[in-house]
Amino acid sequence: MPDCIQQRIQAGTLESLRETVRLSPTNTLALAKQAKLLANLDPAESPRALGEADFLSRRAVELSPRNTEVAKLRAEVAKKLADRKMP
C-alpha cells in the first residue's frame, strides 16, 4: 500500500491525489498538494476550489505542523487566497 500511495502522490494529478486522500486521509503531503492544485484552478470554472484548497491545506498543517513541504504548500495556497481577495 505505501508504494501505491507514493506513486499516486508522484503522479501529481488532482485525480491521483484525491485517490490518495481516500486511501490515506491523513497523508498530509497529498492533502497539501491537492490543495495547491485546487488553488490554481480557474475560479470561474471551479468556484468552490479555493475554499476547498484552504480547508485541505489548513488540515495538512494541523496534522503535520513541522513538515516544511506542507508549510510551503500552505503558504502558496494562502497567497492565492490573499491575491483573490485584493481588488
Phi and psi in radians as a Rosetta constraint file:
Dihedral C 1 N 2 CA 2 C 2 CIRCULARHARMONIC -1.020 0.35
Dihedral N 2 CA 2 C 2 N 3 CIRCULARHARMONIC -0.642 0.35
Dihedral C 2 N 3 CA 3 C 3 CIRCULARHARMONIC -1.136 0.35
Dihedral N 3 CA 3 C 3 N 4 CIRCULARHARMONIC -0.720 0.35
Dihedral C 3 N 4 CA 4 C 4 CIRCULARHARMONIC -1.085 0.35
Dihedral N 4 CA 4 C 4 N 5 CIRCULARHARMONIC -0.774 0.35
Dihedral C 4 N 5 CA 5 C 5 CIRCULARHARMONIC -1.124 0.35
Dihedral N 5 CA 5 C 5 N 6 CIRCULARHARMONIC -0.773 0.35
Dihedral C 5 N 6 CA 6 C 6 CIRCULARHARMONIC -1.063 0.35
Dihedral N 6 CA 6 C 6 N 7 CIRCULARHARMONIC -0.713 0.35
Dihedral C 6 N 7 CA 7 C 7 CIRCULARHARMONIC -1.114 0.35
Dihedral N 7 CA 7 C 7 N 8 CIRCULARHARMONIC -0.698 0.35
Dihedral C 7 N 8 CA 8 C 8 CIRCULARHARMONIC -1.164 0.35
Dihedral N 8 CA 8 C 8 N 9 CIRCULARHARMONIC -0.696 0.35
Dihedral C 8 N 9 CA 9 C 9 CIRCULARHARMONIC -1.116 0.35
Dihedral N 9 CA 9 C 9 N 10 CIRCULARHARMONIC -0.761 0.35
Dihedral C 9 N 10 CA 10 C 10 CIRCULARHARMONIC -1.157 0.35
Dihedral N 10 CA 10 C 10 N 11 CIRCULARHARMONIC -0.533 0.35
Dihedral C 10 N 11 CA 11 C 11 CIRCULARHARMONIC -1.045 0.35
Dihedral N 11 CA 11 C 11 N 12 CIRCULARHARMONIC -0.685 0.35
Dihedral C 11 N 12 CA 12 C 12 CIRCULARHARMONIC 1.242 0.35
Dihedral N 12 CA 12 C 12 N 13 CIRCULARHARMONIC 0.282 0.35
Dihedral C 12 N 13 CA 13 C 13 CIRCULARHARMONIC -1.588 0.35
Dihedral N 13 CA 13 C 13 N 14 CIRCULARHARMONIC 2.786 0.35
Dihedral C 13 N 14 CA 14 C 14 CIRCULARHARMONIC -1.041 0.35
Dihedral N 14 CA 14 C 14 N 15 CIRCULARHARMONIC -0.742 0.35
Dihedral C 14 N 15 CA 15 C 15 CIRCULARHARMONIC -1.097 0.35
Dihedral N 15 CA 15 C 15 N 16 CIRCULARHARMONIC -0.793 0.35
Dihedral C 15 N 16 CA 16 C 16 CIRCULARHARMONIC -1.178 0.35
Dihedral N 16 CA 16 C 16 N 17 CIRCULARHARMONIC -0.617 0.35
Dihedral C 16 N 17 CA 17 C 17 CIRCULARHARMONIC -1.265 0.35
Dihedral N 17 CA 17 C 17 N 18 CIRCULARHARMONIC -0.649 0.35
Dihedral C 17 N 18 CA 18 C 18 CIRCULARHARMONIC -1.108 0.35
Dihedral N 18 CA 18 C 18 N 19 CIRCULARHARMONIC -0.724 0.35
Dihedral C 18 N 19 CA 19 C 19 CIRCULARHARMONIC -1.093 0.35
Dihedral N 19 CA 19 C 19 N 20 CIRCULARHARMONIC -0.727 0.35
Dihedral C 19 N 20 CA 20 C 20 CIRCULARHARMONIC -1.052 0.35
Dihedral N 20 CA 20 C 20 N 21 CIRCULARHARMONIC -0.774 0.35
Dihedral C 20 N 21 CA 21 C 21 CIRCULARHARMONIC -1.160 0.35
Dihedral N 21 CA 21 C 21 N 22 CIRCULARHARMONIC -0.585 0.35
Dihedral C 21 N 22 CA 22 C 22 CIRCULARHARMONIC -1.138 0.35
Dihedral N 22 CA 22 C 22 N 23 CIRCULARHARMONIC -0.709 0.35
Dihedral C 22 N 23 CA 23 C 23 CIRCULARHARMONIC -1.342 0.35
Dihedral N 23 CA 23 C 23 N 24 CIRCULARHARMONIC -0.577 0.35
Dihedral C 23 N 24 CA 24 C 24 CIRCULARHARMONIC -2.458 0.35
Dihedral N 24 CA 24 C 24 N 25 CIRCULARHARMONIC 1.415 0.35
Dihedral C 24 N 25 CA 25 C 25 CIRCULARHARMONIC -1.097 0.35
Dihedral N 25 CA 25 C 25 N 26 CIRCULARHARMONIC -0.252 0.35
Dihedral C 25 N 26 CA 26 C 26 CIRCULARHARMONIC -1.847 0.35
Dihedral N 26 CA 26 C 26 N 27 CIRCULARHARMONIC 0.284 0.35
Dihedral C 26 N 27 CA 27 C 27 CIRCULARHARMONIC -1.351 0.35
Dihedral N 27 CA 27 C 27 N 28 CIRCULARHARMONIC 1.743 0.35
Dihedral C 27 N 28 CA 28 C 28 CIRCULARHARMONIC -1.173 0.35
Dihedral N 28 CA 28 C 28 N 29 CIRCULARHARMONIC -0.572 0.35
Dihedral C 28 N 29 CA 29 C 29 CIRCULARHARMONIC -1.159 0.35
Dihedral N 29 CA 29 C 29 N 30 CIRCULARHARMONIC -0.743 0.35
Dihedral C 29 N 30 CA 30 C 30 CIRCULARHARMONIC -1.117 0.35
Dihedral N 30 CA 30 C 30 N 31 CIRCULARHARMONIC -0.725 0.35
Dihedral C 30 N 31 CA 31 C 31 CIRCULARHARMONIC -1.051 0.35
Dihedral N 31 CA 31 C 31 N 32 CIRCULARHARMONIC -0.834 0.35
Dihedral C 31 N 32 CA 32 C 32 CIRCULARHARMONIC -1.185 0.35
Dihedral N 32 CA 32 C 32 N 33 CIRCULARHARMONIC -0.702 0.35
Dihedral C 32 N 33 CA 33 C 33 CIRCULARHARMONIC -1.184 0.35
Dihedral N 33 CA 33 C 33 N 34 CIRCULARHARMONIC -0.671 0.35
Dihedral C 33 N 34 CA 34 C 34 CIRCULARHARMONIC -1.092 0.35
Dihedral N 34 CA 34 C 34 N 35 CIRCULARHARMONIC -0.728 0.35
Dihedral C 34 N 35 CA 35 C 35 CIRCULARHARMONIC -1.039 0.35
Dihedral N 35 CA 35 C 35 N 36 CIRCULARHARMONIC -0.758 0.35
Dihedral C 35 N 36 CA 36 C 36 CIRCULARHARMONIC -1.097 0.35
Dihedral N 36 CA 36 C 36 N 37 CIRCULARHARMONIC -0.765 0.35
Dihedral C 36 N 37 CA 37 C 37 CIRCULARHARMONIC -1.079 0.35
Dihedral N 37 CA 37 C 37 N 38 CIRCULARHARMONIC -0.755 0.35
Dihedral C 37 N 38 CA 38 C 38 CIRCULARHARMONIC -1.106 0.35
Dihedral N 38 CA 38 C 38 N 39 CIRCULARHARMONIC -0.690 0.35
Dihedral C 38 N 39 CA 39 C 39 CIRCULARHARMONIC -1.118 0.35
Dihedral N 39 CA 39 C 39 N 40 CIRCULARHARMONIC -0.429 0.35
Dihedral C 39 N 40 CA 40 C 40 CIRCULARHARMONIC -1.594 0.35
Dihedral N 40 CA 40 C 40 N 41 CIRCULARHARMONIC -0.026 0.35
Dihedral C 40 N 41 CA 41 C 41 CIRCULARHARMONIC -1.276 0.35
Dihedral N 41 CA 41 C 41 N 42 CIRCULARHARMONIC 2.679 0.35
Dihedral C 41 N 42 CA 42 C 42 CIRCULARHARMONIC -1.173 0.35
Dihedral N 42 CA 42 C 42 N 43 CIRCULARHARMONIC 2.113 0.35
Dihedral C 42 N 43 CA 43 C 43 CIRCULARHARMONIC -1.102 0.35
Dihedral N 43 CA 43 C 43 N 44 CIRCULARHARMONIC -0.425 0.35
Dihedral C 43 N 44 CA 44 C 44 CIRCULARHARMONIC -1.214 0.35
Dihedral N 44 CA 44 C 44 N 45 CIRCULARHARMONIC -0.564 0.35
Dihedral C 44 N 45 CA 45 C 45 CIRCULARHARMONIC -1.572 0.35
Dihedral N 45 CA 45 C 45 N 46 CIRCULARHARMONIC -0.508 0.35
Dihedral C 45 N 46 CA 46 C 46 CIRCULARHARMONIC -2.374 0.35
Dihedral N 46 CA 46 C 46 N 47 CIRCULARHARMONIC 1.340 0.35
Dihedral C 46 N 47 CA 47 C 47 CIRCULARHARMONIC -1.100 0.35
Dihedral N 47 CA 47 C 47 N 48 CIRCULARHARMONIC -0.414 0.35
Dihedral C 47 N 48 CA 48 C 48 CIRCULARHARMONIC -1.655 0.35
Dihedral N 48 CA 48 C 48 N 49 CIRCULARHARMONIC -0.083 0.35
Dihedral C 48 N 49 CA 49 C 49 CIRCULARHARMONIC -1.072 0.35
Dihedral N 49 CA 49 C 49 N 50 CIRCULARHARMONIC -0.720 0.35
Dihedral C 49 N 50 CA 50 C 50 CIRCULARHARMONIC -1.176 0.35
Dihedral N 50 CA 50 C 50 N 51 CIRCULARHARMONIC -0.674 0.35
Dihedral C 50 N 51 CA 51 C 51 CIRCULARHARMONIC -1.128 0.35
Dihedral N 51 CA 51 C 51 N 52 CIRCULARHARMONIC -0.710 0.35
Dihedral C 51 N 52 CA 52 C 52 CIRCULARHARMONIC -1.134 0.35
Dihedral N 52 CA 52 C 52 N 53 CIRCULARHARMONIC -0.709 0.35
Dihedral C 52 N 53 CA 53 C 53 CIRCULARHARMONIC -1.074 0.35
Dihedral N 53 CA 53 C 53 N 54 CIRCULARHARMONIC -0.736 0.35
Dihedral C 53 N 54 CA 54 C 54 CIRCULARHARMONIC -1.058 0.35
Dihedral N 54 CA 54 C 54 N 55 CIRCULARHARMONIC -0.855 0.35
Dihedral C 54 N 55 CA 55 C 55 CIRCULARHARMONIC -1.059 0.35
Dihedral N 55 CA 55 C 55 N 56 CIRCULARHARMONIC -0.876 0.35
Dihedral C 55 N 56 CA 56 C 56 CIRCULARHARMONIC -1.092 0.35
Dihedral N 56 CA 56 C 56 N 57 CIRCULARHARMONIC -0.727 0.35
Dihedral C 56 N 57 CA 57 C 57 CIRCULARHARMONIC -1.227 0.35
Dihedral N 57 CA 57 C 57 N 58 CIRCULARHARMONIC -0.641 0.35
Dihedral C 57 N 58 CA 58 C 58 CIRCULARHARMONIC -1.127 0.35
Dihedral N 58 CA 58 C 58 N 59 CIRCULARHARMONIC -0.721 0.35
Dihedral C 58 N 59 CA 59 C 59 CIRCULARHARMONIC -1.098 0.35
Dihedral N 59 CA 59 C 59 N 60 CIRCULARHARMONIC -0.740 0.35
Dihedral C 59 N 60 CA 60 C 60 CIRCULARHARMONIC -1.054 0.35
Dihedral N 60 CA 60 C 60 N 61 CIRCULARHARMONIC -0.764 0.35
Dihedral C 60 N 61 CA 61 C 61 CIRCULARHARMONIC -1.176 0.35
Dihedral N 61 CA 61 C 61 N 62 CIRCULARHARMONIC -0.664 0.35
Dihedral C 61 N 62 CA 62 C 62 CIRCULARHARMONIC -1.066 0.35
Dihedral N 62 CA 62 C 62 N 63 CIRCULARHARMONIC -0.719 0.35
Dihedral C 62 N 63 CA 63 C 63 CIRCULARHARMONIC -1.341 0.35
Dihedral N 63 CA 63 C 63 N 64 CIRCULARHARMONIC -0.503 0.35
Dihedral C 63 N 64 CA 64 C 64 CIRCULARHARMONIC -2.448 0.35
Dihedral N 64 CA 64 C 64 N 65 CIRCULARHARMONIC 1.207 0.35
Dihedral C 64 N 65 CA 65 C 65 CIRCULARHARMONIC -1.150 0.35
Dihedral N 65 CA 65 C 65 N 66 CIRCULARHARMONIC -0.311 0.35
Dihedral C 65 N 66 CA 66 C 66 CIRCULARHARMONIC -1.761 0.35
Dihedral N 66 CA 66 C 66 N 67 CIRCULARHARMONIC 0.029 0.35
Dihedral C 66 N 67 CA 67 C 67 CIRCULARHARMONIC -1.409 0.35
Dihedral N 67 CA 67 C 67 N 68 CIRCULARHARMONIC 1.980 0.35
Dihedral C 67 N 68 CA 68 C 68 CIRCULARHARMONIC -1.190 0.35
Dihedral N 68 CA 68 C 68 N 69 CIRCULARHARMONIC -0.594 0.35
Dihedral C 68 N 69 CA 69 C 69 CIRCULARHARMONIC -1.188 0.35
Dihedral N 69 CA 69 C 69 N 70 CIRCULARHARMONIC -0.705 0.35
Dihedral C 69 N 70 CA 70 C 70 CIRCULARHARMONIC -1.108 0.35
Dihedral N 70 CA 70 C 70 N 71 CIRCULARHARMONIC -0.755 0.35
Dihedral C 70 N 71 CA 71 C 71 CIRCULARHARMONIC -1.090 0.35
Dihedral N 71 CA 71 C 71 N 72 CIRCULARHARMONIC -0.693 0.35
Dihedral C 71 N 72 CA 72 C 72 CIRCULARHARMONIC -1.120 0.35
Dihedral N 72 CA 72 C 72 N 73 CIRCULARHARMONIC -0.770 0.35
Dihedral C 72 N 73 CA 73 C 73 CIRCULARHARMONIC -1.148 0.35
Dihedral N 73 CA 73 C 73 N 74 CIRCULARHARMONIC -0.666 0.35
Dihedral C 73 N 74 CA 74 C 74 CIRCULARHARMONIC -1.085 0.35
Dihedral N 74 CA 74 C 74 N 75 CIRCULARHARMONIC -0.720 0.35
Dihedral C 74 N 75 CA 75 C 75 CIRCULARHARMONIC -1.083 0.35
Dihedral N 75 CA 75 C 75 N 76 CIRCULARHARMONIC -0.670 0.35
Dihedral C 75 N 76 CA 76 C 76 CIRCULARHARMONIC -1.134 0.35
Dihedral N 76 CA 76 C 76 N 77 CIRCULARHARMONIC -0.735 0.35
Dihedral C 76 N 77 CA 77 C 77 CIRCULARHARMONIC -1.147 0.35
Dihedral N 77 CA 77 C 77 N 78 CIRCULARHARMONIC -0.761 0.35
Dihedral C 77 N 78 CA 78 C 78 CIRCULARHARMONIC -1.061 0.35
Dihedral N 78 CA 78 C 78 N 79 CIRCULARHARMONIC -0.648 0.35
Dihedral C 78 N 79 CA 79 C 79 CIRCULARHARMONIC -1.124 0.35
Dihedral N 79 CA 79 C 79 N 80 CIRCULARHARMONIC -0.748 0.35
Dihedral C 79 N 80 CA 80 C 80 CIRCULARHARMONIC -1.049 0.35
Dihedral N 80 CA 80 C 80 N 81 CIRCULARHARMONIC -0.742 0.35
Dihedral C 80 N 81 CA 81 C 81 CIRCULARHARMONIC -1.033 0.35
Dihedral N 81 CA 81 C 81 N 82 CIRCULARHARMONIC -0.832 0.35
Dihedral C 81 N 82 CA 82 C 82 CIRCULARHARMONIC -1.119 0.35
Dihedral N 82 CA 82 C 82 N 83 CIRCULARHARMONIC -0.723 0.35
Dihedral C 82 N 83 CA 83 C 83 CIRCULARHARMONIC -1.112 0.35
Dihedral N 83 CA 83 C 83 N 84 CIRCULARHARMONIC -0.659 0.35
Dihedral C 83 N 84 CA 84 C 84 CIRCULARHARMONIC -1.309 0.35
Dihedral N 84 CA 84 C 84 N 85 CIRCULARHARMONIC -0.428 0.35
Dihedral C 84 N 85 CA 85 C 85 CIRCULARHARMONIC -1.431 0.35
Dihedral N 85 CA 85 C 85 N 86 CIRCULARHARMONIC -0.339 0.35
Dihedral C 85 N 86 CA 86 C 86 CIRCULARHARMONIC -1.320 0.35
Dihedral N 86 CA 86 C 86 N 87 CIRCULARHARMONIC 2.464 0.35
